């Protein structure tokens, strides 16, 4: 993903594919380790993107004079 622009939906689709491959159990140990590493990388990128979007949502709320940071108050 470093070579091209990060697209969240593509990263999630690749992550889902990795999870399915690992759950299927038809990959070698070496391939499983590679897939797992890639999955961790994708999960981190997706988490960073979600955090970035949450900050933007908070800024938009402040622009409307309602200072409501993005966080789930129910948890």
Protein Blocks (a to p, Z undefined) as FASTA:
>chain_A
ZZpccdfklmmmmmmmmmmmmmnopacfklmmmmmmmmmmmmmmmmmmmmmmmmmmmmmm
mmnopacddddfkZZ
